[in-house]
Amino acid sequence: MTDFKKIRARAAKRKGGEEELTSLLGPAPDNAAVADIPDDRILSIMAERVFAAGFVWRVIEQKWPGFEEAFLRFEPKRLLFQPDDFWHDLTADQRIVRNPQKIKSVRDNAAFVERVSKEYGGFGKFLAEWPDDDQVGLMAWLGKHGSRLGGNTGQYFLRWLGWDAFVISGDMAAALRDAGLDIAESPTSKKDLDKIQRQINQWAAETHLPRRHISRILAMSIGENHSPQALREYMGDD
């Protein structure tokens, strides 16, 4: 495998220097802080990432105040008390993106969040206690028990919460392959995901960098060289 220092140096050169690269990495995540996120914010972020999947993110962001109103501020208990008519009416509600399957996922995920919260004293507490060196296991758990939380949606959900998550974008996967990791071009198999987890864990131990930062450095080291300003506009505060 290529030494990570070389990958970082290449990313820095592409972005205009080490200082510029560092500014693009974002704050260091704090998994322990996730424990304090209330269940309604967990469900809100979960729903936002589900609706954003395959859609223009900025449109979802602009409409989000309407989503908050329509979905009763994403309070799981309130949503679970709503009758079928409430959910049916949402499919014609112009405040939101009217996708019946994704609307249904909010109902399903409200039950999911409520169930886990009752067992662990908060959904955030459950996530905070999950080992940060086993993101792949957490991704599998979210995909199995949640609604529409598989693949990159689950990864972005964790990152938006502030959990130390890597995101296997096309550029990140290309950078891993370029560095010598034997994975598919679009790695989705358990075998490939386990390889990625082990390599990210190794680099995290060597560099003492958060996995989120390693992920971003990899993605910025290869592929189309977007300007720092374009990246800031795209990444926002994630």
C-alpha positions as a Python dict, from the first residue, in 0.01 Angstrom:
ca = {
    (1, 'M'): (0, 0, 0),
    (2, 'T'): (111, 355, -72),
    (3, 'D'): (228, 545, 236),
    (4, 'F'): (-52, 778, 350),
    (5, 'K'): (195, 1067, 371),
    (6, 'K'): (232, 1050, -7),
    (7, 'I'): (-145, 1048, -55),
    (8, 'R'): (-182, 1351, 171),
    (9, 'A'): (100, 1534, -8),
    (10, 'R'): (-72, 1474, -343),
    (11, 'A'): (-404, 1602, -206),
    (12, 'A'): (-233, 1911, -63),
    (13, 'K'): (-63, 1988, -394),
    (14, 'R'): (-396, 1959, -578),
    (15, 'K'): (-571, 2194, -335),
    (16, 'G'): (-303, 2463, -318),
    (17, 'G'): (-102, 2359, -17),
    (18, 'E'): (-122, 2192, 322),
    (19, 'E'): (-295, 2488, 487),
    (20, 'E'): (-572, 2488, 227),
    (21, 'L'): (-613, 2112, 253),
    (22, 'T'): (-639, 2126, 631),
    (23, 'S'): (-908, 2394, 605),
    (24, 'L'): (-1115, 2155, 391),
    (25, 'L'): (-1111, 1868, 638),
    (26, 'G'): (-1365, 2018, 875),
    (27, 'P'): (-1375, 1988, 1252),
    (28, 'A'): (-1261, 1670, 1423),
    (29, 'P'): (-1565, 1456, 1500),
    (30, 'D'): (-1655, 1363, 1856),
    (31, 'N'): (-1842, 1034, 1883),
    (32, 'A'): (-1906, 1087, 2254),
    (33, 'A'): (-2097, 1408, 2176),
    (34, 'V'): (-2342, 1211, 1962),
    (35, 'A'): (-2485, 1072, 2286),
    (36, 'D'): (-2636, 1413, 2363),
    (37, 'I'): (-2826, 1450, 2033),
    (38, 'P'): (-3200, 1420, 2105),
    (39, 'D'): (-3407, 1163, 1922),
    (40, 'D'): (-3601, 1422, 1719),
    (41, 'R'): (-3273, 1557, 1573),
    (42, 'I'): (-3154, 1203, 1506),
    (43, 'L'): (-3472, 1133, 1309),
    (44, 'S'): (-3453, 1469, 1132),
    (45, 'I'): (-3099, 1406, 1008),
    (46, 'M'): (-3193, 1050, 918),
    (47, 'A'): (-3487, 1173, 711),
    (48, 'E'): (-3284, 1450, 547),
    (49, 'R'): (-3023, 1204, 425),
    (50, 'V'): (-3291, 964, 299),
    (51, 'F'): (-3468, 1240, 102),
    (52, 'A'): (-3137, 1377, -27),
    (53, 'A'): (-3031, 1039, -167),
    (54, 'G'): (-3051, 1054, -546),
    (55, 'F'): (-3178, 1412, -530),
    (56, 'V'): (-3025, 1760, -547),
    (57, 'W'): (-2905, 1824, -191),
    (58, 'R'): (-2952, 2200, -208),
    (59, 'V'): (-3320, 2160, -294),
    (60, 'I'): (-3373, 1944, 14),
    (61, 'E'): (-3183, 2191, 232),
    (62, 'Q'): (-3391, 2484, 105),
    (63, 'K'): (-3716, 2300, 167),
    (64, 'W'): (-3614, 2160, 506),
    (65, 'P'): (-3805, 2412, 722),
    (66, 'G'): (-4118, 2287, 546),
    (67, 'F'): (-4019, 1928, 617),
    (68, 'E'): (-3980, 2015, 986),
    (69, 'E'): (-4332, 2158, 996),
    (70, 'A'): (-4489, 1877, 796),
    (71, 'F'): (-4327, 1603, 1003),
    (72, 'L'): (-4408, 1761, 1343),
    (73, 'R'): (-4045, 1853, 1416),
    (74, 'F'): (-3959, 1483, 1378),
    (75, 'E'): (-4061, 1393, 1730),
    (76, 'P'): (-4086, 1013, 1713),
    (77, 'K'): (-4360, 975, 1974),
    (78, 'R'): (-4585, 1236, 1808),
    (79, 'L'): (-4535, 1084, 1465),
    (80, 'L'): (-4615, 735, 1588),
    (81, 'F'): (-4948, 858, 1725),
    (82, 'Q'): (-5058, 992, 1386),
    (83, 'P'): (-5327, 802, 1193),
    (84, 'D'): (-5288, 664, 843),
    (85, 'D'): (-5463, 974, 701),
    (86, 'F'): (-5180, 1196, 828),
    (87, 'W'): (-4926, 998, 629),
    (88, 'H'): (-5148, 978, 323),
    (89, 'D'): (-5197, 1356, 324),
    (90, 'L'): (-4820, 1408, 323),
    (91, 'T'): (-4801, 1261, -26),
    (92, 'A'): (-4978, 1578, -149),
    (93, 'D'): (-4806, 1825, 86),
    (94, 'Q'): (-4620, 2087, -117),
    (95, 'R'): (-4392, 2174, 176),
    (96, 'I'): (-4195, 1854, 115),
    (97, 'V'): (-4070, 1633, -166),
    (98, 'R'): (-4371, 1409, -223),
    (99, 'N'): (-4207, 1067, -253),
    (100, 'P'): (-4440, 806, -99),
    (101, 'Q'): (-4164, 553, -31),
    (102, 'K'): (-3943, 806, 145),
    (103, 'I'): (-4239, 945, 342),
    (104, 'K'): (-4311, 592, 459),
    (105, 'S'): (-3946, 557, 564),
    (106, 'V'): (-3994, 843, 812),
    (107, 'R'): (-4277, 654, 978),
    (108, 'D'): (-4071, 334, 986),
    (109, 'N'): (-3762, 513, 1115),
    (110, 'A'): (-3962, 693, 1385),
    (111, 'A'): (-4050, 348, 1520),
    (112, 'F'): (-3686, 240, 1478),
    (113, 'V'): (-3549, 541, 1668),
    (114, 'E'): (-3810, 507, 1943),
    (115, 'R'): (-3740, 136, 1987),
    (116, 'V'): (-3362, 179, 2015),
    (117, 'S'): (-3399, 486, 2236),
    (118, 'K'): (-3613, 298, 2486),
    (119, 'E'): (-3357, 20, 2509),
    (120, 'Y'): (-3044, 236, 2536),
    (121, 'G'): (-3170, 559, 2691),
    (122, 'G'): (-3137, 749, 2364),
    (123, 'F'): (-3055, 661, 2006),
    (124, 'G'): (-2751, 887, 2022),
    (125, 'K'): (-2619, 700, 2325),
    (126, 'F'): (-2636, 376, 2130),
    (127, 'L'): (-2438, 527, 1842),
    (128, 'A'): (-2182, 687, 2073),
    (129, 'E'): (-2101, 351, 2228),
    (130, 'W'): (-2046, 174, 1895),
    (131, 'P'): (-1670, 115, 1838),
    (132, 'D'): (-1532, 369, 1591),
    (133, 'D'): (-1313, 101, 1433),
    (134, 'D'): (-1623, -93, 1319),
    (135, 'Q'): (-1814, 150, 1101),
    (136, 'V'): (-1883, -128, 853),
    (137, 'G'): (-2062, -322, 1125),
    (138, 'L'): (-2268, -16, 1217),
    (139, 'M'): (-2353, 43, 851),
    (140, 'A'): (-2478, -314, 823),
    (141, 'W'): (-2686, -272, 1139),
    (142, 'L'): (-2844, 51, 1013),
    (143, 'G'): (-2919, -107, 677),
    (144, 'K'): (-3081, -409, 840),
    (145, 'H'): (-3291, -239, 1108),
    (146, 'G'): (-3358, 106, 961),
    (147, 'S'): (-3551, 205, 651),
    (148, 'R'): (-3355, 315, 342),
    (149, 'L'): (-3038, 357, 548),
    (150, 'G'): (-2814, 123, 352),
    (151, 'G'): (-2517, 218, 136),
    (152, 'N'): (-2397, 576, 125),
    (153, 'T'): (-2714, 707, 293),
    (154, 'G'): (-2614, 543, 618),
    (155, 'Q'): (-2258, 674, 584),
    (156, 'Y'): (-2375, 1030, 527),
    (157, 'F'): (-2622, 999, 815),
    (158, 'L'): (-2338, 912, 1052),
    (159, 'R'): (-2119, 1192, 919),
    (160, 'W'): (-2397, 1453, 946),
    (161, 'L'): (-2450, 1350, 1309),
    (162, 'G'): (-2083, 1412, 1385),
    (163, 'W'): (-1989, 1045, 1419),
    (164, 'D'): (-1638, 973, 1289),
    (165, 'A'): (-1748, 829, 958),
    (166, 'F'): (-1572, 772, 627),
    (167, 'V'): (-1781, 796, 311),
    (168, 'I'): (-1699, 560, 28),
    (169, 'S'): (-1746, 800, -261),
    (170, 'G'): (-1631, 716, -611),
    (171, 'D'): (-1315, 923, -562),
    (172, 'M'): (-1237, 765, -225),
    (173, 'A'): (-1273, 416, -371),
    (174, 'A'): (-1053, 517, -667),
    (175, 'A'): (-787, 650, -430),
    (176, 'L'): (-789, 327, -231),
    (177, 'R'): (-751, 123, -548),
    (178, 'D'): (-473, 354, -668),
    (179, 'A'): (-297, 306, -334),
    (180, 'G'): (-299, -71, -384),
    (181, 'L'): (-612, -196, -210),
    (182, 'D'): (-769, -484, -402),
    (183, 'I'): (-1135, -382, -410),
    (184, 'A'): (-1400, -343, -677),
    (185, 'E'): (-1447, -12, -856),
    (186, 'S'): (-1776, 26, -669),
    (187, 'P'): (-1708, -166, -346),
    (188, 'T'): (-2027, -290, -183),
    (189, 'S'): (-1952, -651, -89),
    (190, 'K'): (-1882, -739, 274),
    (191, 'K'): (-1536, -859, 171),
    (192, 'D'): (-1448, -523, 11),
    (193, 'L'): (-1601, -320, 293),
    (194, 'D'): (-1400, -518, 549),
    (195, 'K'): (-1082, -447, 350),
    (196, 'I'): (-1163, -76, 349),
    (197, 'Q'): (-1232, -76, 722),
    (198, 'R'): (-903, -249, 801),
    (199, 'Q'): (-704, -8, 583),
    (200, 'I'): (-872, 302, 724),
    (201, 'N'): (-812, 168, 1076),
    (202, 'Q'): (-445, 113, 995),
    (203, 'W'): (-402, 467, 862),
    (204, 'A'): (-593, 608, 1161),
    (205, 'A'): (-350, 431, 1396),
    (206, 'E'): (-48, 552, 1198),
    (207, 'T'): (-154, 914, 1149),
    (208, 'H'): (-380, 973, 1452),
    (209, 'L'): (-623, 1138, 1212),
    (210, 'P'): (-1000, 1095, 1240),
    (211, 'R'): (-1141, 852, 988),
    (212, 'R'): (-1351, 1135, 849),
    (213, 'H'): (-1036, 1331, 764),
    (214, 'I'): (-867, 1028, 610),
    (215, 'S'): (-1174, 979, 392),
    (216, 'R'): (-1170, 1338, 271),
    (217, 'I'): (-796, 1339, 203),
    (218, 'L'): (-833, 1025, -7),
    (219, 'A'): (-1121, 1175, -205),
    (220, 'M'): (-930, 1499, -268),
    (221, 'S'): (-616, 1317, -383),
    (222, 'I'): (-761, 1186, -708),
    (223, 'G'): (-1028, 1242, -974),
    (224, 'E'): (-1162, 1577, -1087),
    (225, 'N'): (-976, 1851, -903),
    (226, 'H'): (-1257, 2070, -768),
    (227, 'S'): (-1155, 2411, -636),
    (228, 'P'): (-1150, 2462, -257),
    (229, 'Q'): (-1439, 2709, -288),
    (230, 'A'): (-1651, 2461, -481),
    (231, 'L'): (-1580, 2196, -219),
    (232, 'R'): (-1679, 2428, 64),
    (233, 'E'): (-2007, 2506, -107),
    (234, 'Y'): (-2071, 2137, -166),
    (235, 'M'): (-1974, 2013, 180),
    (236, 'G'): (-2137, 2289, 379),
    (237, 'D'): (-2105, 2216, 751),
    (238, 'D'): (-2114, 1836, 727),
}
